[in-house]
């Protein structure tokens, strides 16, 4: 009996020490550098989001915030690394709709579960995409592009930078009644470069990733994919208003932590993200690249993932879509 009581007392003491350590850790968070992993190469919309938010977190907490780009396997390498990281708030993920709402639908053997592996922390920004053609394509308007694609089924090609832009194309094909072929590239930047070089006829990319093309004399922008015109490019009509009624695609970026991260730590990070997106200079920086600042809340991020997953699941099932892992 004495031995049993000693064991019970030791277990109780260990539990109390663990609880005290958890509380102290939350109160002191952060007490060292934070790492934000971006599962793509530098320069895209996710990378921009991570750097803007990381800078503000560093200013607020006075601790280094390191941005680490880990591209590969269609964003699975970096995303999986965060899923397996210690759930202590010191390793975060910036990811977008392709990573969290679309990849689970097109990769049957995905090595992470967006619903079970992560805790949403805040929705930061949404960005319209642009539909663009190489100047060699004889289409000066979206209507002309649709007519050309219908006249030459399977002949026009699209530079696909990932699962998200594949579905942007397939939604366009489904709603416009076209047959534009996808050619896969290793990320948004290479796909935009391919469009500029004329390797493909068309490229659809978010306005941040599309910036080099939109400022190139080798690309002709035709429309944006949001329901309202982009403030940065007000001269571009929307796909919806130019003949494909109801077409809407926006790329969004949000921040996530590994599941199991203490709630008081995630609440502290969420509060800092909300504070950051409310700053005028942050809003100006995102708007200067075509982005629309969101609430910075975890609730909005959860709702957005659920809505997008349902929307894209229907398209994937109807068109029997799969995606080759890069």
N, C-alpha and C positions, 0 to 999 in steps of 0.2 A: 504493500500500500504506500509506504514511504517513497519507494522508487517511482511509483506511478504519479504520486503528487509532485515529486521533483520534476518529472517529465512534463507534467501539465503546467507547472510554474515556469519551466524553461520555455515551453511553447508560447505561453501567454506573454512572457517577457520579449521573445523574438517578435511576436505579432505587434506588440506595443512599439518596439524599436523601429519596425518596418513602417508602421503607420506614421510615427514621428518623422522618419526620414522622408516619407512621401510628402507630408505637410511642409516640412522644411524646404524640400526641393521645389515645391510649387511656389512657396513664398519667395524663394531666392531666384526663381527662374527669370531670365537666363543668367547663369554665372560663368558661362564660357561661350565660345564661338558656336554659331548656328550654321548649319549647312542646308542650302536649298538646292535640290537636284532637279535639273531640267532634262527630260528624256530626249532632247533633240540637240542638234548643233547650234552654235551661237547665231544670233541674227534674226530668228523668227519671232512670232508673237508671244510664245511661251517664255522665251529667253528675255524678251523685253519686259514682260510682266514681272518675272522673277527679279530682275535687276532694279526695277523701280520700287517694288515692295521691299526688297532686301535692303535697299539704301535707307528707306524710312524706318525699318525695324532697327537697323544699326544706329541710326540717329536717336531713336527713342530709348533704346536700352543700353547704348554705349558698349556693346559687344560686337565683335566682328560677325558679319553675315557673309558667308562664302557661297558664291554661285558655282555649281559644278555641273557641266554639261556631260551627260552620258547618253549619247545617241546609240541606236542599234536595235535591230529586230522590231522595227516599227514601233518604237518607243517603249518596248517591253523591258529592255535592259535597265534603264534608269528607273522605271516605275517599280520593277521587281526589287531593285536595290532598296528603295524606300520601304516597300512592304516588309522587307526582312530586317530593317534597321531597328535598333532599340526604341521602344515606344516612350520616349522621354521628352519629345518636343525639340530635340536638337538636330534632327534630320527631317526636313520637310520636302514636299513635292509640289512643283507647279505643273499642272497638267491641263489639257483642254478636252473638248468634246470627243475628239478622236480617241484619246487615251481612255477616257472613262465611260463614254456612252456608246461608242461605235466599235472599238476593238473587241469587246466581248461578243459582239454579234457576228463578226466576220472571221475570227480566229477561234476554231473549236478547242485548241489546246493552250489557251492563254494561261500564262504562268502567274497571274495575279487575279484577284476577284475585286473589282471596283467597289462592290457593296460590302464585302466582308474584310477586306485588307486595309481599308483606309477610313479615316475620320475627316469629313469635309470641314474646312476651317473658314472659307470665305470665297464668294464669287467676286472677282475683281473687275473684269472688263469683258465686253463682247465686241466683236469686230465683224463688220460686213465683209463679204468676199466680192471680188470683181471677176466678171466674165470678160476675158480678153482673147483676141486673136492675133496671130502674127500678121504683119502688114502684107504678106504674100497671099493671104486668104481673101478672095474677092467678096468680102462682106463688110459693108460700112455701117450696118445696124444689126440689132438682135434679130429683127424679122428676116433680114437677108441671110443671116447665119442659119436660122432655122430652115428657111427655104432651101439653102444650099445643102444642108445636112440631109434633108428629106429627098433631095434630088440625087444625092450620092451616098446612100446608106452604107455605113461601115468604112467610108473613105476618109472622113475627117478624124483626126486623132486628138486626144486630150492628154496633157502632161499631168499625171496623177502623182502627188507628193506624199500621199498617205491615205489611210482608210477614210478620213474625213472628206478629202477632196474627191475620192472615188464616189462616195455617196452623194456629194454635191452634183457630180456629173450624172450619176444614175437617176437622181431625182429629176434633173433637167430632162434627160432622155425620156423618162416616164411621162412627165407632164407636158413636154413639147412635142412628143411623138417622133423623136429623132433617134438615130442610131450612130452615136459618136463613140469611137473606140478609145479605151483607156490604155495608155502606155505608162508603166510604173517607173517612178524615179525614187531615189533614196532621200526623200524629204522635200520640204517646200522650196528651199532655195534652189536645188538642182532642177526641180520641175519648172520654176519660173525662168531659170537660165535656158532651159530647153525651149520654152516658148519664144523667148527673145531670139534664140539662134535659128528658129524655124525647124527644129527637129519634130515639133508637133504643130498642129493647126491652132489649137486652143489651149488655154490654161485658165483654171479657176483657182484663185488663191485669196486668202484673207489680205486686207489692205496693207498690213504691216509687211508680210512676206512679199506682197506684190509690188511694193514700192519701186524696186529697180525696173520692173517692167513698165509701170505707169509713168515713169520718167524717161523711158526709152523711145527712140523714134522707130524702133522695130516692132512695137506692139500697138495695137489699136484697142483701147478699152471700149466695151459696148454697154455694160450695165453693172449695177451692184445688186447683191442678192438679198439685202434687207428689204423690209416692206416700205421703209421711208428712205429718202435719198441721204447719202452720207454727207455730213457737213463739210468734210474735207474735199469732196468732189461733187458739188451740187449740180454740175452740168450733166452728170451721168444719171440716166433714168434707172429705175429698178426693173428687174426681170418681171415682177408682178405687173407693173404699169405698162410694160412694153410688149405684152402679149401672152405671157405665161401666168395666168391669174392664180394667185395663191402661193406661188413659189417663194419660199423664204429659207435662207440659210445664214446663220451667224456663228462664227467661231468664238467660243468663250474660253477664258482662262481662270482657274481658281487654284486655291492652295489647300493641300491635304497633309495629314500626319498619319503615321502608322496606327492601326487599330490598337487599342490598349493604352494609348497616351492618356494620362490623367485628365479628367474633365476640367479641373481648375487650370491646368496648363493650356489646354486647348481653348478655354474661355479667354485666357490672357492673350493668346496669340490672335484669336478672332477679334478681340477688342482693338488690338494694335492694327490689324488689317483694316477694320472699319474706320479707324482714325486716319489711316494713311489715305484711303480712297476719298475721304472727305476733304483732303487738303487741296487748295486751289492749284498749286504747282503740279501735283500729281494728276489732277483732272486735265490740266493744260497739256501735260506731256502725252497722256493717252489720246486726247482729242487731236493732237498734232499729227498722229499717225493713223487717224481714222477710227479710233476706238470709242466705245460708249462706256463710260464708267458705271459699274453696278454697285450694289449696296455694300459689298464686303462681308456679307453675313453667311453663316453656315446654312441657315434655313433656305435662303434663295439658291444656294449651290445645290442642295439636295433636291429641291423642286425642279431645278433646271435639268439635272441629270435624269430624273425620272421622266420628264416630258420628252427629252431628246431620245432616250432609250426606247420609249414606246413608239415614237415617230419613225425612227430608223429601223426598228425591228420589223415593222410592217413592210417597208421598202425592201429590206433584205430578204424577207420570206417570199414576197411576191415576185422578185426578180432573181431569186436563187443565187445571191451574190456570195462570192468567197474572195479572199484576198491573199496574194502570195506574200509570205513573210520575207522582208529584205534584211 
